[in-house]
Amino acid sequence: MNELSIVFLLQKEKLNKQGKCPIKYRITFHQDRKEFSTELFVNPKVQKAKPSMKKTVLSIHS
């Protein structure tokens, strides 16, 4: 069984001129990680996720 993990991250240290931070996502598969930009920005003070919503793990059967 293989495990695929998708995590969405707020990069609060990289605010743009409007004071918004970029949303990125990281895909982990077979212990290999790749990080991508969604090209979306949110106000870091408004965006609050519940801990259970921060990570999605899927099982892939090959």
BAZA-22442 format. One record per atom (N, C-alpha, C): y, z, x; residue in one letter. Coordinates in steps of 0.02 Angstrom, whole numbers, padded with zeros to 5 digits, always signed. Layout:
# residues N
YZXA;...
This chain:
# residues 62
-00059+00000+00042M;+00000+00000+00000M;+00063+00000+00045M;+00108-00044+00029N;+00171-00049+00066N;+00227-00016+00025N;+00275+00010+00060E;+00331+00044+00026E;+00396+00008+00040E;+00432-00007-00013L;+00497-00040-00009L;+00549+00010-00033L;+00601+00021+00006S;+00653+00068-00012S;+00720+00031-00013S;+00759+00042-00067I;+00826+00013-00073I;+00874+00071-00084I;+00923+00077-00040V;+00972+00132-00043V;+01042+00103-00045V;+01082+00126-00092F;+01152+00105-00095F;+01195+00158-00062F;+01243+00136-00021L;+01285+00181+00018L;+01358+00167+00007L;+01399+00220+00006L;+01471+00212+00007L;+01495+00226+00078L;+01532+00179+00106Q;+01558+00190+00173Q;+01628+00218+00168Q;+01631+00284+00158K;+01694+00318+00145K;+01741+00317+00206K;+01714+00306+00265E;+01756+00305+00325E;+01792+00238+00335E;+01775+00187+00294K;+01805+00120+00301K;+01843+00101+00238K;+01898+00136+00225L;+01939+00122+00167L;+01981+00059+00178L;+01991+00019+00125N;+02035-00039+00130N;+02107-00018+00114N;+02152-00065+00109K;+02223-00049+00097K;+02235-00017+00029K;+02191-00030-00019Q;+02197+00000-00085Q;+02164+00069-00089Q;+02136+00093-00034G;+02104+00158-00033G;+02034+00158-00060G;+02003+00100-00065K;+01935+00094-00091K;+01886+00084-00033K;+01825+00107-00043C;+01774+00100+00009C;+01721+00048-00012C;+01691+00014+00037P;+01640-00036+00021P;+01574-00005+00001P;+01538-00041-00042I;+01470-00022-00061I;+01423-00066-00021I;+01378-00034+00015K;+01327-00070+00052K;+01258-00050+00026K;+01208-00089+00043Y;+01140-00070+00026Y;+01094-00082+00085Y;+01044-00040+00091R;+00996-00044+00146R;+00927-00053+00116R;+00891-00104+00142I;+00822-00116+00121I;+00777-00097+00180I;+00727-00056+00166T;+00678-00036+00216T;+00610-00059+00192T;+00575-00095+00236F;+00508-00120+00220F;+00468-00121+00285F;+00411-00090+00285H;+00369-00084+00346H;+00409-00054+00404H;+00449-00004+00390Q;+00491+00031+00439Q;+00545-00013+00470Q;+00557-00073+00444D;+00612-00115+00466D;+00669-00106+00418D;+00730-00095+00445R;+00789-00085+00403R;+00838-00142+00413R;+00867-00164+00357K;+00920-00213+00357K;+00974-00188+00310K;+01037-00191+00332E;+01093-00167+00292E;+01136-00227+00273E;+01158-00228+00209F;+01197-00284+00183F;+01258-00258+00145F;+01308-00300+00140S;+01368-00284+00102S;+01361-00313+00031S;+01383-00275-00019T;+01385-00302-00087T;+01450-00339-00100T;+01497-00332-00054E;+01565-00359-00060E;+01601-00329-00120E;+01580-00269-00140L;+01612-00231-00194L;+01644-00169-00164L;+01699-00146-00194F;+01734-00087-00172F;+01746-00040-00230F;+01742+00025-00217V;+01755+00076-00269V;+01799+00130-00241V;+01832+00166-00286N;+01871+00224-00267N;+01822+00280-00250N;+01820+00305-00189P;+01770+00356-00170P;+01778+00422-00207P;+01837+00436-00234K;+01848+00498-00270K;+01819+00496-00341K;+01811+00436-00369V;+01786+00428-00437V;+01711+00419-00437V;+01684+00385-00388Q;+01613+00369-00385Q;+01571+00429-00364Q;+01533+00456-00412K;+01487+00511-00397K;+01420+00494-00426K;+01369+00495-00385A;+01301+00480-00408A;+01260+00543-00408A;+01215+00549-00455K;+01168+00605-00454K;+01118+00592-00397K;+01094+00645-00365P;+01047+00635-00309P;+00987+00593-00328P;+00963+00598-00390S;+00904+00559-00410S;+00920+00485-00417S;+00984+00466-00420M;+01003+00397-00428M;+01019+00363-00362M;+01019+00399-00307K;+01039+00371-00244K;+00985+00328-00212K;+00922+00336-00230K;+00869+00301-00195K;+00817+00276-00245K;+00796+00215-00235T;+00743+00186-00275T;+00687+00166-00228T;+00627+00188-00242V;+00570+00171-00200V;+00519+00134-00243V;+00498+00076-00218L;+00449+00036-00253L;+00386+00029-00211L;+00329+00026-00242S;+00267+00014-00206S;+00247-00059-00217S;+00233-00094-00163I;+00213-00164-00165I;+00140-00169-00145I;+00101-00200-00186H;+00030-00212-00170H;+00022-00283-00145H;-00007-00290-00086S;-00016-00358-00058S;-00089-00379-00059S;
